[in-house]
Amino acid sequence: MWLLPLAPTGPRRDNPRHLPSCSPALLLLLGSCLGVSGVAAGSRRPNVVLLLTDDQDEVLGGMYVPSALCCPSRASILTGKYPHNHHVVNNTLEGNCSSKSWQKIQEPNTFPAILRSVCGYQTFFAGKYLNEYGAPDAGGLEHVPLGWSYWYALEKNSKYYNYTLSINGKARKHGENYSVDYLTDVLANISLGFLDYKSNSEPFFMMISTPAPHSPWTAAPQYQKTFQNVFAPRNKNFNIHGTNKHWLIRQAKTPMTNSSIQFLDSAFRKRWQTLLSVDDLVEKLVKRLEFNGELNNTYIFYTSDNGYHTGQFSLPIDKRQLYEFDIKVPLLVRGPGIKPNQTSKMLVANIDLGPTILDIAGYNPNKTQMDGMSLLPILRGASNLTWRSDVLVEYQGEGRNVTDPTCPSLSPGVSQCFPDCVCEDAYNNTYACVRTMSTQWNLQYCEFDDQEVFVEVYNLTADPDQITNIAKSIDPELLGKMNYRLMMLQSCSGPTCRTPGVFDPGYRFDPRLMFNNHGSVRTRRFSKHPL
């Protein structure tokens, strides 16, 4: 986790060189300082604001998401659970995204529901919830999830104009008039209204979920000509062939066509442009909290649901992959007692947000079935803290059992294909990874659920761009331990998700568990998650 300070004078929008990939919003964020937080002073319980962007990658350091896709990751934020425990596997109703099963089983146990029912918080939501929210087969816009006092949720996926909001269960349509319909600004105005008219007798939790920088990347009119000289980062893994990687990566065409590069550069630029309105939202929110005398008793978290790639390994644009650019997102925190210019490199994931916010509210997260851990000791600057050394990342690929008519040479089972027939997903793009960080190692170990049981392993100390797959050259004993740890995490629940990792002093490895009765290596198999 990185908790980053603000530039004292705020961002310069004409000079984005110091910004993370797709991150003009980061430097204006959260008032005067960011850093390791302490407990709020005074007797009143602190307020909490969670700002969530959509598809914002992060390249300077941050936290991990347990799945590189919107709905599973957002479900992990709300429940504090890995996907194999909340059973949201993709962005469809069939994949449990805002399904009736999700509503019945998971929504009553989200951290906002606990904040409202047990802790007495006012709870406010505005923006994108889950990708299938509002679907007629799952209650439509009349459905308001348990735990929310104020509900202003977008129907389905991110848009900037011509959308419908559920206002406490009643539909309100918006058109394409910038002054009254641009969604990021609408969310800002709704949020400011809540701060002005809420009850002052109860603490509050706000979750503001913006469409930016998700496609269609529609910037506000005043920002549509900004960043004209900005291009997608040309990192070492930009526009190169993904040698020794899963077949889906190897099928990308290298070098990319000029039209693909122009397209991804334009997308990168537009993503930055949309985030300038998020800057405005954050600035207004912080100023209003300060004006109302509540800023000093309010924790503010800023993050995103998943990362994004623009040209890495010749994949034009999307998410869904196992690499750092898709699974790593910003995490910035401001709160009472925070010291400026403090950072923490502890290994954190978005399953930790729920336990942390409950801990801030005074509720013991160990009373829940959440897989994550409270970050509050880290925010307090605790020393000699025992912390995890690994997290789980899992994704279930999507693909149709038909041939794409625009790409007849490709076999059935692929999806998210571009005009030049580079596909970003497939039914067997199903994988699980252990991301391990310790004083000795900085590793990622991944297995695919395909006929090969394909394995990718990266040493990110020597190879931060994840160019070289070392699965065939790494110490076999270490490979076996990582395989075993992956199996353990993929079947974990609650406290067992926090057991010692491979490089923790308390780790115990029994190599006999790696073999079946016939002496062959045991491999972890993926289960299809039931609803």
KABELCOR-V331725 format. One record per residue. N is the residue number from 1. PHI is phi in whole degrees, -180 to 180 (NA if undefined). PSI is psi in radians with two decimals (none if undefined). OMEGA is omega in whole degrees, 0 to 359 (none if undefined). Layout:
# KABELCOR-V331725
n;phi;psi;omega
N;PHI;PSI;OMEGA
N;PHI;PSI;OMEGA
This chain:
# KABELCOR-V331725
n;phi;psi;omega
1;NA;2.35;174
2;-116;2.29;176
3;-118;1.86;197
4;-99;2.48;177
5;-79;2.76;173
6;-83;2.60;166
7;-63;2.37;185
8;-56;-0.56;183
9;-102;0.15;180
10;82;3.08;185
11;-77;2.66;170
12;-104;1.99;187
13;-74;-0.15;177
14;-95;0.02;184
15;-141;1.43;186
16;-90;0.23;189
17;-64;-0.49;184
18;-88;0.05;185
19;-90;2.60;171
20;-65;2.87;178
21;-54;2.16;177
22;60;0.76;187
23;-138;0.83;175
24;-66;-0.33;181
25;-74;-0.33;192
26;-69;-0.66;189
27;-82;-0.40;176
28;-83;-0.13;191
29;-65;2.37;158
30;66;0.79;166
31;73;-2.20;193
32;-99;-0.40;185
33;-158;2.77;174
34;-137;2.58;177
35;168;-2.90;182
36;-68;2.24;190
37;-97;2.81;172
38;-120;-3.12;179
39;-74;2.52;181
40;-63;2.41;176
41;-77;2.72;178
42;89;2.98;187
43;-89;-0.36;183
44;-76;2.37;179
45;-64;2.50;184
46;-73;2.72;172
47;-87;2.83;179
48;-139;2.36;174
49;-123;2.24;176
50;-115;2.01;177
51;-101;2.14;185
52;-124;2.02;174
53;-92;3.07;188
54;-122;1.95;178
55;72;0.65;179
56;-98;1.93;179
57;-76;2.92;185
58;-147;2.26;186
59;-120;-0.05;180
60;-96;-0.24;184
61;132;2.59;181
62;180;-2.42;178
63;-124;2.95;183
64;-101;2.66;174
65;-108;2.52;182
66;-78;-0.13;175
67;-156;2.34;186
68;-87;0.89;180
69;-153;2.60;191
70;-54;-1.12;191
71;-65;-0.83;177
72;-59;-0.68;181
73;-69;-0.74;178
74;-65;-0.65;176
75;-63;-0.63;177
76;-67;-0.68;177
77;-60;-0.84;185
78;-70;-0.63;185
79;-99;-0.33;187
80;71;0.40;185
81;-123;2.68;171
82;-70;2.75;181
83;-55;-0.61;182
84;-69;-0.17;177
85;-105;-0.49;174
86;-97;-0.18;171
87;67;0.34;171
88;-93;1.98;189
89;-111;-0.29;176
90;-158;-2.89;186
91;-94;0.31;183
92;-113;2.81;174
93;-60;-0.68;179
94;-64;-0.48;176
95;-88;0.24;175
96;77;0.31;179
97;-80;1.82;181
98;60;0.51;180
99;-76;3.00;176
100;-64;-0.58;176
101;-65;-0.80;175
102;-56;-0.80;182
103;-63;-0.66;184
104;-79;-0.73;190
105;-95;-0.74;189
106;-97;-0.72;185
107;-58;-0.66;179
108;-66;-0.25;184
109;-114;0.25;176
110;-72;2.81;180
111;-66;-0.59;175
112;-63;-0.60;178
113;-64;-0.68;178
114;-69;-0.72;178
115;-57;-0.73;183
116;-76;-0.86;189
117;-80;-0.56;185
118;-105;-0.72;187
119;-94;-0.19;178
120;74;0.48;178
121;-84;2.54;163
122;-75;2.29;184
123;-121;2.28;187
124;-129;2.26;175
125;-126;2.40;176
126;-146;2.18;174
127;121;-2.69;181
128;-74;2.23;179
129;-98;-1.55;175
130;-125;2.65;192
131;-59;-0.50;181
132;-104;0.21;178
133;-61;2.36;180
134;94;-0.05;179
135;-63;2.36;181
136;-56;-0.58;181
137;-76;-0.04;181
138;-131;0.67;174
139;95;-0.14;179
140;62;-2.86;181
141;-75;-0.16;178
142;-72;-0.36;181
143;-74;2.15;173
144;-117;2.02;183
145;-58;2.58;177
146;-58;2.46;173
147;103;-0.09;184
148;-108;2.13;177
149;-76;-0.62;182
150;-133;2.23;191
151;-132;2.02;179
152;-132;1.37;192
153;-108;2.45;178
154;-75;2.39;173
155;-71;2.09;176
156;60;-2.35;195
157;-90;3.00;188
158;-62;2.34;172
159;-142;2.92;177
160;-114;-0.52;177
161;-136;2.90;174
162;54;1.02;182
163;-131;3.02;177
164;-127;2.35;175
165;-106;2.55;167
166;-93;1.95;179
167;-99;1.66;184
168;51;0.69;175
169;97;-0.01;179
170;-116;2.36;185
171;-75;2.41;173
172;-134;2.06;181
173;-88;2.53;176
174;-124;2.61;182
175;-104;-2.37;186
176;-128;0.49;175
177;-89;2.00;187
178;-55;-0.75;188
179;-65;-0.40;183
180;-127;-0.12;188
181;-122;-0.30;185
182;-62;2.05;197
183;-62;-0.76;181
184;-59;-0.73;178
185;-70;-0.64;177
186;-61;-0.76;178
187;-63;-0.66;177
188;-62;-0.81;182
189;-66;-0.71;177
190;-62;-0.70;181
191;-66;-0.74;178
192;-64;-0.66;177
193;-63;-0.71;177
194;-61;-0.79;181
195;-62;-0.53;182
196;-82;-0.50;189
197;-118;0.03;178
198;-68;2.97;175
199;-75;2.44;177
200;-93;0.05;182
201;-94;-0.17;180
202;-127;2.55;172
203;-68;2.88;183
204;-132;2.67;170
205;-123;2.27;177
206;-120;2.34;171
207;-122;2.00;183
208;-115;2.03;189
209;-118;1.79;188
210;-84;2.74;173
211;-73;-0.51;183
212;-69;2.56;355
213;-98;0.63;180
214;-66;2.69;173
215;-61;2.63;16
216;-88;0.31;172
217;56;0.82;181
218;-90;1.87;181
219;-80;2.74;171
220;-62;2.61;185
221;-53;-0.68;184
222;-73;-0.16;182
223;-113;0.08;188
224;-75;-0.15;178
225;-113;0.18;180
226;-81;2.81;175
227;58;0.65;182
228;-66;-0.39;180
229;-105;0.35;179
230;-99;2.41;180
231;-132;2.78;176
232;-57;2.49;182
233;-59;2.36;177
234;-96;1.18;177
235;-72;3.05;182
236;-62;-0.44;181
237;-96;0.19;178
238;-79;2.23;173
239;57;0.70;174
240;-122;2.81;180
241;-76;2.39;180
242;-81;1.25;182
243;-63;2.46;177
244;62;0.45;177
245;-111;3.03;178
246;-53;2.63;187
247;-56;-0.56;182
248;-63;-0.60;177
249;-76;-0.68;182
250;-67;-0.43;183
251;-76;-0.20;179
252;-64;2.49;183
253;-82;2.18;181
254;-127;2.28;358
255;-74;2.79;176
256;-66;2.67;177
257;-69;2.74;177
258;-59;-0.64;180
259;-66;-0.63;178
260;-67;-0.72;180
261;-67;-0.74;177
262;-62;-0.69;180
263;-65;-0.82;183
264;-71;-0.58;175
265;-65;-0.71;178
266;-64;-0.73;179
267;-63;-0.75;180
268;-60;-0.78;181
269;-64;-0.77;181
270;-67;-0.60;177
271;-62;-0.77;176
272;-60;-0.73;181
273;-61;-0.74;180
274;-65;-0.52;181
275;-73;-0.30;176
276;-64;-0.55;175
277;-72;-0.49;173
278;-67;-0.70;172
279;-51;-0.84;182
280;-62;-0.74;179
281;-60;-0.84;182
282;-63;-0.77;180
283;-61;-0.80;179
284;-63;-0.71;182
285;-64;-0.83;181
286;-65;-0.74;179
287;-64;-0.67;180
288;-69;-0.71;175
289;-60;-0.71;179
290;-68;-0.76;180
291;-61;-0.65;181
292;-82;-0.01;179
293;75;0.42;185
294;-115;-0.09;185
295;-63;-0.69;184
296;-72;-0.17;178
297;-118;0.48;183
298;-130;2.21;171
299;-87;2.38;177
300;-125;2.18;177
301;-112;2.40;177
302;-126;2.20;180
303;-159;-3.00;179
304;-139;2.97;184
305;-86;-0.56;178
306;-162;2.93;179
307;-85;-2.76;185
308;-166;2.59;175
309;-122;2.61;179
310;-138;1.43;174
311;98;-0.11;179
312;-65;2.38;183
313;51;0.56;177
314;64;0.37;172
315;-91;2.07;189
316;-58;-1.23;179
317;-151;2.42;172
318;164;-2.85;174
319;-133;-2.45;169
320;80;-0.19;184
321;-94;2.91;187
322;-85;-0.04;190
323;-86;2.85;186
324;-53;-0.66;184
325;-66;-0.34;180
326;-103;-0.40;185
327;-108;0.02;182
328;-116;2.33;185
329;-133;2.87;177
330;-65;2.60;166
331;-142;1.92;178
332;-125;2.42;184
333;-134;2.37;173
334;-126;2.53;178
335;-174;3.04;180
336;-55;2.27;178
337;80;0.09;180
338;-68;2.35;176
339;-93;2.50;181
340;-70;2.68;172
341;63;0.54;177
342;-103;2.46;177
343;-133;2.75;173
344;-135;2.37;179
345;-103;0.29;177
346;-61;2.58;181
347;-81;1.89;182
348;-125;2.80;181
349;-138;2.89;184
350;-71;-0.21;171
351;-68;-0.19;179
352;-86;-0.24;185
353;-66;-0.80;180
354;-60;-0.92;177
355;-57;-0.63;180
356;-66;-0.80;182
357;-68;-0.65;175
358;-63;-0.71;178
359;-62;-0.73;177
360;-60;-0.66;181
361;-77;-0.10;179
362;94;0.21;180
363;-104;2.29;182
364;-72;1.95;182
365;-66;-0.29;178
366;-70;-0.20;175
367;-78;-0.19;181
368;-97;3.10;174
369;-102;0.43;183
370;-72;2.54;179
371;-83;-0.38;186
372;-83;-3.14;183
373;-127;2.60;177
374;-73;2.30;176
375;-85;-0.04;187
376;-57;-0.70;175
377;-60;-0.64;177
378;-67;-0.75;181
379;-65;-0.51;177
380;-78;-0.17;181
381;80;0.53;182
382;-62;2.46;177
383;-102;2.81;180
384;53;0.73;183
385;-87;2.27;173
386;-83;2.13;185
387;-137;2.85;181
388;-67;2.77;175
389;-120;0.02;177
390;-151;2.72;174
391;-135;2.82;182
392;-102;2.44;171
393;-126;2.28;181
394;-143;2.53;182
395;-148;2.42;176
396;-110;2.00;185
397;-66;2.73;180
398;-121;2.41;176
399;-167;2.62;181
400;-99;2.56;182
401;-83;0.73;177
402;-138;2.75;177
403;-81;2.37;178
404;-67;2.11;184
405;-63;-0.42;179
406;-82;-0.23;181
407;-135;1.20;187
408;-64;-0.33;181
409;-77;-0.26;181
410;-86;2.57;179
411;-74;2.81;174
412;-62;2.72;175
413;107;-0.06;179
414;-98;2.85;177
415;-155;3.04;181
416;55;0.86;183
417;-93;2.46;179
418;-93;2.90;183
419;-55;-0.53;179
420;-90;0.31;173
421;65;0.62;167
422;-98;2.08;185
423;-104;2.44;185
424;-98;-0.15;182
425;-152;2.84;178
426;-161;2.80;183
427;-61;-0.53;179
428;-100;0.33;166
429;-83;0.83;182
430;-107;2.11;188
431;-147;2.88;170
432;-141;2.51;185
433;-134;2.62;165
434;-107;2.12;175
435;-102;1.98;189
436;-116;2.30;175
437;-136;2.24;177
438;-148;-3.10;178
439;-66;-0.42;183
440;-100;-0.59;191
441;-132;2.61;173
442;-136;1.52;193
443;-123;2.73;168
444;-134;2.22;179
445;-121;2.20;185
446;-134;2.49;173
447;-123;2.46;176
448;-102;2.56;175
449;-93;1.35;177
450;-139;-3.12;184
451;-64;-0.48;179
452;-82;-0.34;196
453;48;0.96;187
454;-64;2.44;183
455;-121;2.37;172
456;-126;2.35;179
457;-135;2.37;181
458;-133;2.38;171
459;-98;1.75;188
460;-79;-0.17;172
461;-70;-0.81;180
462;-86;-0.40;189
463;-140;1.21;184
464;-64;-0.37;179
465;-90;0.04;175
466;56;0.81;181
467;-84;-0.66;188
468;-108;2.03;175
469;-80;2.01;185
470;-101;0.35;184
471;-58;-0.57;183
472;-92;-0.07;182
473;-120;-0.18;182
474;-73;2.74;178
475;-53;2.12;183
476;-58;-0.59;179
477;-65;-0.75;178
478;-66;-0.68;178
479;-60;-0.74;179
480;-64;-0.70;178
481;-65;-0.71;180
482;-67;-0.67;177
483;-61;-0.79;180
484;-65;-0.75;180
485;-64;-0.66;178
486;-62;-0.75;178
487;-61;-0.71;181
488;-65;-0.78;182
489;-68;-0.65;183
490;-68;-0.31;177
491;-111;0.17;185
492;-78;2.85;175
493;-155;2.26;177
494;59;-2.18;185
495;-59;-0.53;182
496;-71;-0.24;174
497;-78;-0.12;184
498;-116;0.34;178
499;-74;2.84;185
500;-59;2.41;177
501;-83;-3.12;186
502;-57;-0.61;185
503;-104;0.20;175
504;-84;2.56;180
505;-58;-0.56;183
506;-85;0.07;183
507;-71;2.37;176
508;-126;2.24;183
509;-122;2.17;176
510;-108;1.80;185
511;-61;-0.34;179
512;-65;-0.44;180
513;-73;-0.20;181
514;-84;-0.10;186
515;-126;2.56;174
516;-91;-3.01;185
517;-66;-0.31;182
518;-97;0.04;176
519;86;0.02;179
520;-87;2.70;182
521;-66;2.33;178
522;-81;2.30;178
523;-117;2.54;181
524;-75;2.26;179
525;-105;2.58;182
526;-90;2.41;176
527;-100;2.58;173
528;-82;2.09;189
529;-72;2.11;177
530;-75;2.66;175
531;-84;none;none
